[in-house]
């Protein structure tokens, strides 16, 4: 697993979050995609905050699970940002029959792939992202199983 990428996590909500596991999910996504990223900021927020961001940046007035901003080069390196709604993740985890931590890891991996430039607007690109996400999560399977 690629460990050189700096991962900053800001937990701005009240549900339990395994921050080291989320950081490793971000690194695993970077490794399986063979991407280049020096740093990623991950914010774990509630539905109200992600709805406001979704409205401001995507002109969609509803909560969503993850928003990612594609990587940019700056004087300190190549960095990006991923924002995840823990409340939406909890609902999706219940519907999928797995833990909140597993869903958060999935969304972080998904977000990092978007930061790297991957898209999921059509069936082919969605299949590519899904395969990469599954490979990233496979690297964390034993730790994720402890949360089930």
N, C-alpha and C positions, 0 to 999 in steps of 0.2 A: 504494500500500500504506500502511495506517495505521501510523505510526511512533511515535505518542504513547504507546502502551502500553509500560510497563516490563516487560521480560522478564528474569527471574533464572533461570539454569540451573545446577543442581547435578549434576555427573556423578559418581555414586557407584559406578561399576563400571569394568571394564577394556577394553571394546570401544571402537574409535575412534568419536568423535562430532564432527560438524561443528556446533559450538554456534551460530555466526552463522546458519547455514542453518536450524537448528531455531527460533531466535528469529524468523526471517523467516516460517517456516511458521506460527507462532503468530499473528503480525501479519496474515498473509494470511487466515487463518481468521476472525479478527476483522473484517477489512475486507469479506470476501464475505458474512458474516452480518450486517453492519451493526450489530454489537453495541457495547455500551459496557462497557469494562473498562479500568481504570487500570493494573493490574499482574497478571501471572501468574507464579507460581513453577512451574518445570518441574524435576522430579527424574528423572534417568536412573539406573535401578537394575538389580540383577540379579534373577533369578527368586526367590531366597530371600527377598529383602526385599519384593518385590511380593506374594509368597505370604502373608507375615506380615500385610501391610496388607490384603490381600483377606480374610483370615481375621478380622481385627479389625473391619473396617468393613463387610464384605458377607457375613460368615458363610459364606464359601466357601473351603475349605482346598485351594486350588490356585493355581498361578501364572496370571496373566492378562497381556494385553498392555498395557492402559492403565486407570488409575483416575483419575477426575476428581472434584473437589469443586466443586459449583456456587458461583458467585460470591456473595460477601457484601459488604455495605457496612460499612466501618469508618472511623475518623476520617481515614485517609489516602486513602480512595477506595474504588472497587469492585475487588475482587481475587479470584483463584481459584487453584487448584492442580491440576497435572497430573503424574501419576507414570507413567513408561513403563518397561517391562522391555526392556532392550537384548537380552537373551538370547532372549526370546520374539520380539522384532522380527527378530532374525537368522534364526530358524527360519521365520517367516512370509515374510520377504524371499526366502529360498531357494525356498520353495513357490510364491511368486508370480512368481519369475524377475526380480526387480529388486534393487537394492542395499539394503544395511542403511540407508544414509542416506535413501533414498526411503521405506522403511518407517517409520523413525523420524519423518520429516516427516508422513507420513500419520497416524500415531498421535498426534502432537502436535496436528495440525489437528483430529482427531477429539476429542481431549481438550478442546481449547479450545471446540469447539462444545458439548460437555457442560457445561463451565463456564458457558456462556452460556444454558443451559437446554434445549438440544436433546436429544431422546431418540431411541433407535433400537429401541424394544421391539416395534414392529409394522412391517409392510411399507411403509406410507406414510411414517412418520417416518424409517425407515431410508433410503428413497429420497431424502428431503429432505437428510439428512445426507450421503449419498454424493455427491449433486450439489454440495453446498457444499464438501466435501473436494476433489473433483476440480477445482473452480474455484480453490480455494486453491493446490493443487499446480501447476495450469497456470501460475500466476504465477511459479513456481520452476523450471519445466521445464528451462530451459537449464542452470541450476546443478545440477539433479538428474542430468541426462544426463552431466555430467562424472564422476559417481560410478559410473556403470554400467560 
